[in-house]
Structures are given as C-alpha cells and as structure tokens.
C-alpha cells in the first residue's frame, strides 16, 4: 500500500506531466500561428480571414493565461541534526 507521501508524489508527477504536455501544445500552436502569419505577410487578408486569425490567437492566449508560467523552485534548507 502506498504511503501518503508516495500518493502525493504520484499526484504531483501527474500534474507536472499534464502541465508539460499542455505547455508543449500551447508552444506548438503559437509556432503554427506565427508560421501562418509569416506565410500571409505578403498578401492582404479578407475580413473573414483576419477575424479567424484573431479568434485563434485570442483562444490560444486564453488557454495560455490559465496555465501559469513555472516558478523556479527555491532551494530548501535542510534542518541541522
């Protein structure tokens, strides 16, 4: 039977894995939007195309906003024994 500490560690591992996967997908989507914008840089977008691009960027930003940037871990001082 797992200890409480092992259970918490497993939950933390799952949360970190999910965070990494979501962050990777956000980064990939951001890169794809940037590539799309670059490929369209030499032509004028129709109002519908411009609207669709803005909707995609807004949706991606909303998703990015709910996934906080990782905070560097502070060193933990071990108690003297």
N, C-alpha and C positions, 0 to 999 in steps of 0.2 A: 504494500500500500504506500502511495506517495505521501511524503511529508507535506506540511503546509508550505514550507519553503520551496519544495520541488514543484508544487502546484502553482505557486505564484511565479516561479521562474518559467514554467511552461507557458503560462498566460502572457508573460512579458515577451517571451520568444515569439509567440503567435502575433502579438500586437506589433512587434518590431518587423516581423516578416510582412504583415499587411501594410504597414507604413512604407516599407521599402518598395513593395510592389506598386502601391498607389503612386508614390513619388516617381517611380520609373515611368509609369504610364503617363503621368502629367508631363514629364520631361519629353517623352516621345511625341505626345500630342502638340506640345509647344513647338518642337522642332518641325513637325509636319506643317503647322500653320505658318511658321517662318519661311519654309521652303515654298509653300503655296504663294505667299505674299511676294517672295522674290521672283517666282516664275510669272507673276502677273504684273510686275513692276512696270513693264513697257507698254501696257495697254490700260485703257480706262475701263473700270468695272461698271456694269449696269447697276442701277439702284438695287435690284434684287440680289445681285452677286455681292455687292458691298454690304447689304443688310445681312446676308447669310454669313459672311466672313465675320462681321461684328458680333453676331449671335454666337458663333463658335468661340470667338475669343472671350466673350463675356461668360459663357458657360464654363470654359476652361478656367478662367480666373476665379469664378465662384467655387469651383472644386478645389483649386489651389488654396483658396482662403480657408477652407475647413481643415486642411492638412497643415498643421503648423510646421515651420522650419525646425529642424532638430536643434536642440540646445546642447552645446558642448557640456559634457559631464565634468563636474568639479571633482578634483581629487578628494578622496575620502581619507580622513586621518584615522589611522588605527590607534585605539587606546593603548597606552603603555601598560604592560603587565609586570 
